[in-house]
Every structure is written in structure tokens, then in C-alpha cells.
């Protein structure tokens, strides 16, 4: 290889490497790119939020939901998840037992209804 071509190749390779680094910085900082771990966490949070919303909706569909709200309000905060579990509102179709995080998020949603 001629010396003048070796210099062109050398700077061309460094330009490609620098360009790739700049593209990655822009992509992750402003482009909305995420790592698989971040994406997994965001997905789990979205699923939890949707299941909690379904739980609150199932609670509110009960014909006696106003009485249940009063009963829920009278229960100590650490026992409210058990109340939700006994009512079965935390279970999604096909589930035998719901996750504790769903129960807690459901309790938080119902507490917002009480404060209105």
C-alpha cells in the first residue's frame, strides 16, 4: 500500500469510529434508544399499572361498591391488600394468585377514590 493511501485509510477508519460513537451518544441521549434492562423495567411498570387499573375497575363494578369503599377505608392500611385479595379483584383472567405489587397498586388506586 502506498503511503498516501495508508494515511487516507487510517483517517477513514478513525472517522468511522468517531462517527459511530457520536451516533450512539445522540441515540441514547436524545433518540429514545434504551438498553434491554431499561426496556424490561418500563414494560413491567406498564403491566403493573394496567393490572392495578383493572383491579380498581373490578372493585368499582361491584353492585355494593360504595359500602365496600367505606369498609376499605375503615381497614388499617397494612391489611387492605388482604381485603383486595379476599374480594378477588386483584386476579386477572387465568391467574390463580395475583402478585403482591398488584394488590398494593390497587389499594393505592382505591385510596385515591376515597380522597375525592
DSSP file (Angstrom, degrees, kcal/mol; ACC not computed):
  #  RESIDUE AA STRUCTURE BP1 BP2  ACC     N-H-->O    O-->H-N    N-H-->O    O-->H-N    TCO  KAPPA ALPHA  PHI   PSI    X-CA   Y-CA   Z-CA
    1    1 A X              0   0    0      0, 0.0     2,-0.1     0, 0.0     5,-0.0   0.000 360.0 360.0 360.0 139.3    0.0    0.0    0.0
    2    2 A X     >  -     0   0    0      1,-0.1     4,-2.2     4,-0.0     3,-0.4  -0.441 360.0-119.6 -74.4 148.7    1.3    3.4   -0.9
    3    3 A X  H  > S+     0   0    0      1,-0.2     4,-1.6     2,-0.2     5,-0.1   0.850 113.3  53.6 -59.1 -36.5    2.0    5.8    2.0
    4    4 A X  H  > S+     0   0    0      1,-0.2     4,-1.2     2,-0.2    -1,-0.2   0.850 111.2  46.4 -69.4 -31.8   -0.6    8.4    0.8
    5    5 A X  H  > S+     0   0    0     -3,-0.4     4,-2.4     2,-0.2    -2,-0.2   0.841 106.6  58.4 -75.3 -34.4   -3.3    5.7    0.7
    6    6 A X  H  X S+     0   0    0     -4,-2.2     4,-2.5     1,-0.2    -2,-0.2   0.894 105.8  49.8 -62.1 -39.7   -2.3    4.4    4.1
    7    7 A X  H  X S+     0   0    0     -4,-1.6     4,-2.4     2,-0.2     5,-0.2   0.888 110.1  50.1 -65.8 -39.7   -3.0    7.8    5.6
    8    8 A X  H  X S+     0   0    0     -4,-1.2     4,-2.0     2,-0.2    -2,-0.2   0.905 112.6  46.7 -64.6 -41.8   -6.4    8.0    3.9
    9    9 A X  H  X S+     0   0    0     -4,-2.4     4,-2.6     2,-0.2     5,-0.2   0.924 111.5  51.8 -65.8 -44.1   -7.4    4.6    5.2
   10   10 A X  H  X S+     0   0    0     -4,-2.5     4,-2.1     1,-0.2    -2,-0.2   0.939 114.5  41.0 -59.1 -49.7   -6.1    5.4    8.7
   11   11 A X  H  X S+     0   0    0     -4,-2.4     4,-1.9     1,-0.2    -1,-0.2   0.818 113.0  56.0 -70.6 -29.8   -8.2    8.7    8.9
   12   12 A X  H  X S+     0   0    0     -4,-2.0     4,-2.1    -5,-0.2    -2,-0.2   0.913 108.7  46.4 -65.5 -42.8  -11.2    7.0    7.3
   13   13 A X  H  X S+     0   0    0     -4,-2.6     4,-2.4     2,-0.2    -2,-0.2   0.919 112.9  49.1 -65.8 -43.6  -11.2    4.3    9.9
   14   14 A X  H  X S+     0   0    0     -4,-2.1     4,-2.5    -5,-0.2    -1,-0.2   0.860 109.8  53.3 -64.9 -33.6  -10.9    6.8   12.7
   15   15 A X  H  X S+     0   0    0     -4,-1.9     4,-2.5     2,-0.2    -1,-0.2   0.902 108.8  48.7 -66.1 -41.1  -13.7    8.8   11.1
   16   16 A X  H  X S+     0   0    0     -4,-2.1     4,-2.4     2,-0.2    -2,-0.2   0.920 113.0  47.4 -63.2 -44.3  -16.0    5.8   11.1
   17   17 A X  H  X S+     0   0    0     -4,-2.4     4,-2.1     2,-0.2    -2,-0.2   0.933 114.3  46.4 -64.0 -46.1  -15.2    5.0   14.7
   18   18 A X  H  X S+     0   0    0     -4,-2.5     4,-2.2     1,-0.2    -2,-0.2   0.898 112.5  50.7 -63.0 -41.2  -15.8    8.6   15.8
   19   19 A X  H  X S+     0   0    0     -4,-2.5     4,-2.5     2,-0.2    -1,-0.2   0.894 109.0  51.1 -63.3 -40.9  -19.0    8.8   13.8
   20   20 A X  H  X S+     0   0    0     -4,-2.4     4,-2.2     2,-0.2    -2,-0.2   0.905 110.5  49.2 -63.7 -41.4  -20.3    5.6   15.4
   21   21 A X  H  X S+     0   0    0     -4,-2.1     4,-2.3     2,-0.2    -2,-0.2   0.914 111.8  48.4 -64.5 -42.7  -19.6    7.0   18.9
   22   22 A X  H  X S+     0   0    0     -4,-2.2     4,-2.6     1,-0.2     5,-0.2   0.914 110.5  51.0 -64.6 -42.4  -21.3   10.2   18.1
   23   23 A X  H  X S+     0   0    0     -4,-2.5     4,-2.7     1,-0.2    -1,-0.2   0.905 111.0  48.9 -62.0 -41.4  -24.4    8.4   16.7
   24   24 A X  H  X S+     0   0    0     -4,-2.2     4,-2.5     2,-0.2     5,-0.3   0.910 111.1  49.7 -65.1 -41.6  -24.6    6.2   19.8
   25   25 A X  H  X S+     0   0    0     -4,-2.3     4,-2.3     1,-0.2     5,-0.3   0.943 114.9  43.5 -62.3 -47.3  -24.4    9.3   22.1
   26   26 A X  H  X>S+     0   0    0     -4,-2.6     4,-2.6     1,-0.2     5,-1.6   0.909 113.9  52.2 -64.6 -41.9  -27.1   11.1   20.2
   27   27 A X  H  <5S+     0   0    0     -4,-2.7     6,-2.1    -5,-0.2     5,-0.3   0.917 116.3  37.3 -62.2 -45.5  -29.3    8.0   20.0
   28   28 A X  H  <5S+     0   0    0     -4,-2.5    -1,-0.2     4,-0.2    -2,-0.2   0.855 122.8  43.0 -76.8 -34.4  -29.2    7.2   23.7
   29   29 A X  H  <5S-     0   0    0     -4,-2.3    -2,-0.2    -5,-0.3    -3,-0.2   0.934 139.3  -1.4 -78.2 -46.3  -29.3   10.8   24.9
   30   30 A X  T  <5S+     0   0    0     -4,-2.6    -3,-0.2    -5,-0.3    -2,-0.1   0.581 118.5  71.7-122.0 -15.2  -32.0   12.2   22.6
   31   31 A X  S   <S-     0   0    0     -5,-1.6    -3,-0.2    -4,-0.3    -4,-0.2   0.563  98.4-116.1 -86.5  -8.2  -33.1    9.5   20.2
   32   32 A X        +     0   0    0     -5,-0.3    -4,-0.2     1,-0.3     2,-0.1   0.588  59.1 153.5  85.9   9.7  -35.0    7.4   22.7
   33   33 A X        -     0   0    0     -6,-2.1     2,-0.3    -9,-0.1    -1,-0.3  -0.453  20.1-174.5 -69.4 146.0  -32.8    4.4   22.5
   34   34 A X        -     0   0    0     -2,-0.1     2,-0.1     4,-0.0    -6,-0.0  -0.943  24.5-112.0-137.2 161.2  -32.8    2.2   25.6
   35   35 A X     >  -     0   0    0     -2,-0.3     4,-2.3     1,-0.1     5,-0.2  -0.429  37.6-105.9 -83.5 167.7  -31.0   -0.8   26.9
   36   36 A X  H  > S+     0   0    0      1,-0.2     4,-2.3     2,-0.2     5,-0.2   0.853 120.0  54.2 -65.0 -33.7  -32.8   -4.2   27.3
   37   37 A X  H  > S+     0   0    0      2,-0.2     4,-2.2     1,-0.2    -1,-0.2   0.921 109.7  46.4 -66.3 -43.7  -32.8   -3.8   31.1
   38   38 A X  H  > S+     0   0    0      2,-0.2     4,-2.4     1,-0.2    -2,-0.2   0.909 113.1  50.0 -64.0 -41.8  -34.4   -0.3   30.9
   39   39 A X  H  X S+     0   0    0     -4,-2.3     4,-2.2     1,-0.2    -2,-0.2   0.901 109.8  50.5 -64.4 -40.8  -37.0   -1.6   28.4
   40   40 A X  H  X S+     0   0    0     -4,-2.3     4,-2.4     2,-0.2    -1,-0.2   0.916 111.1  48.7 -63.7 -42.8  -37.8   -4.6   30.6
   41   41 A X  H  X S+     0   0    0     -4,-2.2     4,-2.2     1,-0.2    -2,-0.2   0.914 111.5  49.3 -62.8 -43.8  -38.3   -2.3   33.7
   42   42 A X  H  X S+     0   0    0     -4,-2.4     4,-2.0     1,-0.2    -1,-0.2   0.884 111.2  50.3 -63.8 -38.3  -40.5    0.0   31.7
   43   43 A X  H  X S+     0   0    0     -4,-2.2     4,-2.4     2,-0.2    -2,-0.2   0.921 109.6  49.8 -66.3 -44.2  -42.6   -2.9   30.5
   44   44 A X  H  X S+     0   0    0     -4,-2.4     4,-2.3     1,-0.2    -2,-0.2   0.888 111.1  49.9 -62.3 -39.3  -43.0   -4.4   34.0
   45   45 A X  H  X S+     0   0    0     -4,-2.2     4,-2.3     2,-0.2    -1,-0.2   0.889 110.8  49.5 -66.3 -38.9  -44.1   -1.0   35.3
   46   46 A X  H  X S+     0   0    0     -4,-2.0     4,-2.2     2,-0.2    -2,-0.2   0.896 111.2  48.8 -67.4 -39.8  -46.7   -0.6   32.4
   47   47 A X  H  X S+     0   0    0     -4,-2.4     4,-2.5     2,-0.2     5,-0.2   0.918 111.5  50.1 -65.5 -42.7  -48.1   -4.1   33.1
   48   48 A X  H  X S+     0   0    0     -4,-2.3     4,-2.4     1,-0.2    -2,-0.2   0.916 110.6  49.8 -61.1 -43.9  -48.4   -3.4   36.8
   49   49 A X  H  X S+     0   0    0     -4,-2.3     4,-2.0     1,-0.2    -1,-0.2   0.904 112.3  46.9 -63.3 -41.2  -50.2   -0.1   36.1
   50   50 A X  H  X S+     0   0    0     -4,-2.2     4,-2.0     2,-0.2    -1,-0.2   0.897 112.6  49.0 -70.4 -37.8  -52.6   -1.7   33.7
   51   51 A X  H  X S+     0   0    0     -4,-2.5     4,-2.3     2,-0.2    -2,-0.2   0.885 110.6  51.1 -67.4 -37.4  -53.3   -4.6   36.1
   52   52 A X  H  X S+     0   0    0     -4,-2.4     4,-2.3    -5,-0.2    -2,-0.2   0.896 109.3  50.8 -65.0 -39.0  -53.9   -2.1   39.0
   53   53 A X  H  X S+     0   0    0     -4,-2.0     4,-2.2     2,-0.2    -2,-0.2   0.890 110.3  49.2 -65.1 -38.7  -56.3   -0.2   36.8
   54   54 A X  H  X S+     0   0    0     -4,-2.0     4,-2.6     2,-0.2    -2,-0.2   0.899 109.6  52.6 -65.5 -40.4  -58.2   -3.4   36.0
   55   55 A X  H  X S+     0   0    0     -4,-2.3     4,-2.2     2,-0.2    -2,-0.2   0.926 110.2  46.9 -61.1 -46.2  -58.3   -4.3   39.7
   56   56 A X  H  X S+     0   0    0     -4,-2.3     4,-2.5     1,-0.2    -1,-0.2   0.903 112.3  50.9 -63.6 -40.7  -59.8   -0.9   40.6
   57   57 A X  H  X S+     0   0    0     -4,-2.2     4,-1.3     2,-0.2    -2,-0.2   0.900 109.8  49.5 -64.4 -40.2  -62.3   -1.2   37.8
   58   58 A X  H  < S+     0   0    0     -4,-2.6     4,-0.4    31,-0.2    -1,-0.2   0.883 111.2  50.4 -65.3 -37.5  -63.4   -4.7   39.0
   59   59 A X  H >< S+     0   0    0     -4,-2.2     3,-1.1     1,-0.2    -2,-0.2   0.924 111.3  47.6 -63.1 -45.1  -63.7   -3.3   42.5
   60   60 A X  H 3< S+     0   0    0     -4,-2.5    -1,-0.2     1,-0.2     5,-0.2   0.684 100.8  66.6 -74.0 -17.9  -65.9   -0.4   41.3
   61   61 A X  T 3< S+     0   0    0     -4,-1.3    -1,-0.2    -5,-0.2    -2,-0.2   0.630  75.4 109.6 -76.7 -12.9  -68.1   -2.7   39.2
   62   62 A X  S X  S-     0   0    0     -3,-1.1     3,-1.6    -4,-0.4     4,-0.1  -0.382  76.0-130.1 -64.1 139.4  -69.5   -4.4   42.3
   63   63 A X  T 3  S+     0   0    0      1,-0.3     3,-0.3     2,-0.1    -1,-0.1   0.812 108.9  42.7 -61.9 -28.4  -73.1   -3.5   43.0
   64   64 A X  T 3> S+     0   0    0      1,-0.2     4,-2.1     2,-0.1     3,-0.5  -0.127  73.7 132.6-107.0  36.4  -72.3   -2.6   46.6
   65   65 A X  H <>  +     0   0    0     -3,-1.6     4,-2.3     1,-0.2    -1,-0.2   0.783  67.9  58.3 -63.8 -27.4  -69.0   -0.7   45.8
   66   66 A X  H  > S+     0   0    0     -3,-0.3     4,-1.7     2,-0.2    -1,-0.2   0.911 108.9  44.8 -68.4 -39.8  -70.0    2.3   48.0
   67   67 A X  H  > S+     0   0    0     -3,-0.5     4,-2.4     2,-0.2    -2,-0.2   0.891 112.6  52.4 -66.7 -39.2  -70.3    0.1   51.0
   68   68 A X  H  X S+     0   0    0     -4,-2.1     4,-3.0     1,-0.2    -2,-0.2   0.878 106.1  54.0 -64.8 -37.2  -67.1   -1.7   50.1
   69   69 A X  H  X S+     0   0    0     -4,-2.3     4,-2.4     2,-0.2    -1,-0.2   0.914 109.6  47.4 -62.1 -42.2  -65.3    1.7   49.9
   70   70 A X  H  X S+     0   0    0     -4,-1.7     4,-1.6     2,-0.2    -2,-0.2   0.910 114.1  47.2 -64.8 -41.5  -66.5    2.6   53.4
   71   71 A X  H  X S+     0   0    0     -4,-2.4     4,-1.0     1,-0.2    -2,-0.2   0.908 111.8  50.9 -65.3 -41.5  -65.3   -0.8   54.6
   72   72 A X  H >< S+     0   0    0     -4,-3.0     3,-0.6     1,-0.2    -2,-0.2   0.899 108.8  51.7 -61.7 -41.7  -62.0   -0.4   52.8
   73   73 A X  H 3< S+     0   0    0     -4,-2.4    -1,-0.2     1,-0.2    -2,-0.2   0.834 107.0  53.5 -65.5 -33.3  -61.5    3.0   54.4
   74   74 A X  H 3< S+     0   0    0     -4,-1.6    -1,-0.2    -5,-0.1    -2,-0.2   0.703  91.8  92.0 -76.4 -19.2  -62.1    1.6   57.9
   75   75 A X  S << S-     0   0    0     -4,-1.0     5,-0.1    -3,-0.6    -3,-0.0  -0.489  89.5-101.4 -77.9 144.8  -59.4   -1.1   57.5
   76   76 A X    >>  -     0   0    0     -2,-0.2     3,-1.5     1,-0.1     4,-0.6  -0.319  33.8-115.3 -60.3 148.5  -55.9   -0.5   58.6
   77   77 A X  G >4 S+     0   0    0      1,-0.3     3,-0.7     2,-0.2     4,-0.4   0.817 113.5  54.1 -61.5 -32.7  -53.6    0.4   55.7
   78   78 A X  G 34 S+     0   0    0      1,-0.2    -1,-0.3     2,-0.1     4,-0.2   0.620 109.3  49.1 -79.2 -10.1  -51.4   -2.8   56.1
   79   79 A X  G <> S+     0   0    0     -3,-1.5     4,-1.5     1,-0.1     3,-0.3   0.457  85.5  88.7-102.4  -3.4  -54.5   -5.0   55.9
   80   80 A X  H <X S+     0   0    0     -3,-0.7     4,-2.2    -4,-0.6     5,-0.2   0.847  81.5  58.2 -66.6 -34.0  -56.0   -3.5   52.8
   81   81 A X  H  > S+     0   0    0     -4,-0.4     4,-2.3     1,-0.2    -1,-0.2   0.882 105.1  51.4 -63.3 -36.9  -54.1   -5.8   50.5
   82   82 A X  H  > S+     0   0    0     -3,-0.3     4,-2.7     2,-0.2    -1,-0.2   0.883 107.4  53.2 -65.0 -38.0  -55.7   -8.8   52.2
   83   83 A X  H  X S+     0   0    0     -4,-1.5     4,-1.8     2,-0.2    -2,-0.2   0.907 109.9  47.6 -62.1 -42.9  -59.1   -7.2   51.7
   84   84 A X  H  X>S+     0   0    0     -4,-2.2     5,-1.1     2,-0.2     4,-1.0   0.907 112.3  49.9 -64.6 -41.9  -58.4   -6.9   48.0
   85   85 A X  H ><5S+     0   0    0     -4,-2.3     3,-0.5     1,-0.2    -2,-0.2   0.911 108.4  51.8 -64.9 -42.6  -57.2  -10.4   47.8
   86   86 A X  H 3<5S+     0   0    0     -4,-2.7    -1,-0.2     1,-0.2    -2,-0.2   0.866 109.2  51.0 -62.7 -35.4  -60.3  -11.8   49.6
   87   87 A X  H 3<5S-     0   0    0     -4,-1.8    -1,-0.2    -5,-0.2    -2,-0.2   0.716 104.4-134.7 -73.5 -20.6  -62.5   -9.9   47.2
   88   88 A X  T X<5 +     0   0    0     -4,-1.0     3,-0.7    -3,-0.5    -3,-0.2   0.610  66.9 126.6  78.3  12.3  -60.6  -11.4   44.2
   89   89 A X  T 3 < +     0   0    0     -5,-1.1   -31,-0.2     1,-0.2    -4,-0.1   0.712  63.8  62.4 -76.1 -19.5  -60.4   -8.1   42.4
   90   90 A X  T 3  S+     0   0    0     -6,-0.6     2,-0.3   -32,-0.1    -1,-0.2   0.633  82.6  96.2 -81.9 -13.3  -56.6   -8.4   42.0
   91   91 A X    <   -     0   0    0     -3,-0.7     2,-0.2     7,-0.1     3,-0.1  -0.605  62.6-149.7 -83.6 134.7  -56.7  -11.6   39.9
   92   92 A X    >   -     0   0    0     -2,-0.3     3,-2.4     1,-0.1    -2,-0.1  -0.641  44.0 -73.1 -93.1 158.4  -56.5  -11.3   36.2
   93   93 A X  T 3  S+     0   0    0      1,-0.3    -1,-0.1    -2,-0.2     3,-0.1  -0.272 122.6  18.2 -54.1 129.8  -58.2  -13.9   34.0
   94   94 A X  T 3  S+     0   0    0      1,-0.3     2,-0.3    -3,-0.1    -1,-0.3   0.320  97.6 119.1  90.9  -7.2  -56.3  -17.1   34.1
   95   95 A X    <   -     0   0    0     -3,-2.4    -1,-0.3     1,-0.1     3,-0.1  -0.713  45.8-166.3 -93.1 141.8  -54.3  -16.3   37.2
   96   96 A X  S    S+     0   0    0      1,-0.4     2,-0.4    -2,-0.3    -1,-0.1   0.823  82.1  10.7 -87.8 -38.6  -54.6  -18.4   40.4
   97   97 A X  S    S-     0   0    0     -7,-0.1    -1,-0.4    -5,-0.0     2,-0.1  -0.999  76.8-131.4-143.6 137.4  -53.0  -15.8   42.6
   98   98 A X        -     0   0    0     -2,-0.4     2,-0.1    -3,-0.1    -7,-0.1  -0.450  31.2 -98.4 -86.3 160.3  -52.1  -12.2   41.9
   99   99 A X    >>  -     0   0    0     -9,-0.2     4,-1.5    -2,-0.1     3,-0.5  -0.462  26.6-124.1 -73.7 147.5  -48.8  -10.5   42.7
  100  100 A X  H 3> S+     0   0    0      1,-0.2     4,-2.4     2,-0.2     5,-0.2   0.858 110.7  60.6 -62.6 -35.1  -48.5   -8.5   45.9
  101  101 A X  H 3> S+     0   0    0      1,-0.2     4,-2.4     2,-0.2    -1,-0.2   0.856 102.0  52.8 -62.4 -33.9  -47.4   -5.4   43.9
  102  102 A X  H <> S+     0   0    0     -3,-0.5     4,-2.5     2,-0.2    -1,-0.2   0.913 108.5  50.2 -66.0 -41.9  -50.7   -5.5   42.0
  103  103 A X  H  X S+     0   0    0     -4,-1.5     4,-2.4     2,-0.2    -2,-0.2   0.928 112.4  46.4 -61.4 -44.9  -52.6   -5.6   45.4
  104  104 A X  H  X S+     0   0    0     -4,-2.4     4,-2.2     2,-0.2    -2,-0.2   0.914 113.5  47.9 -65.6 -42.5  -50.6   -2.6   46.7
  105  105 A X  H  X S+     0   0    0     -4,-2.4     4,-2.1     2,-0.2    -1,-0.2   0.876 111.3  51.6 -66.1 -36.1  -51.1   -0.6   43.5
  106  106 A X  H  X S+     0   0    0     -4,-2.5     4,-2.5     2,-0.2    -2,-0.2   0.912 108.4  51.2 -64.6 -42.9  -54.8   -1.5   43.5
  107  107 A X  H  X S+     0   0    0     -4,-2.4     4,-2.5     1,-0.2    -2,-0.2   0.909 108.7  51.7 -59.9 -42.2  -55.0   -0.2   47.1
  108  108 A X  H  X S+     0   0    0     -4,-2.2     4,-1.4     1,-0.2    -1,-0.2   0.904 110.2  49.2 -62.1 -40.8  -53.3    3.0   46.1
  109  109 A X  H  X S+     0   0    0     -4,-2.1     4,-1.0     1,-0.2    -2,-0.2   0.902 112.0  47.2 -65.4 -41.1  -55.8    3.4   43.3
  110  110 A X  H  X S+     0   0    0     -4,-2.5     4,-1.6     1,-0.2     3,-0.3   0.864 106.7  58.1 -69.7 -35.4  -58.8    2.8   45.6
  111  111 A X  H  X S+     0   0    0     -4,-2.5     4,-1.7     1,-0.2    -1,-0.2   0.854 101.6  56.1 -61.3 -34.0  -57.4    5.2   48.2
  112  112 A X  H  < S+     0   0    0     -4,-1.4     4,-0.4     1,-0.2    -1,-0.2   0.855 105.1  52.6 -65.3 -33.3  -57.4    7.9   45.5
  113  113 A X  H >< S+     0   0    0     -4,-1.0     3,-0.6    -3,-0.3    -1,-0.2   0.854 107.3  51.9 -69.0 -34.2  -61.1    7.2   45.1
  114  114 A X  H 3< S+     0   0    0     -4,-1.6    -2,-0.2     1,-0.2    -1,-0.2   0.878 104.0  57.1 -68.7 -37.7  -61.7    7.7   48.8
  115  115 A X  T 3<        0   0    0     -4,-1.7    -1,-0.2     1,-0.3    -2,-0.2   0.581 360.0 360.0 -74.2  -9.5  -60.0   11.0   48.9
  116  116 A X    <         0   0    0     -3,-0.6    -1,-0.3    -4,-0.4    -2,-0.1   0.510 360.0 360.0 -71.4 360.0  -62.3   12.6   46.3
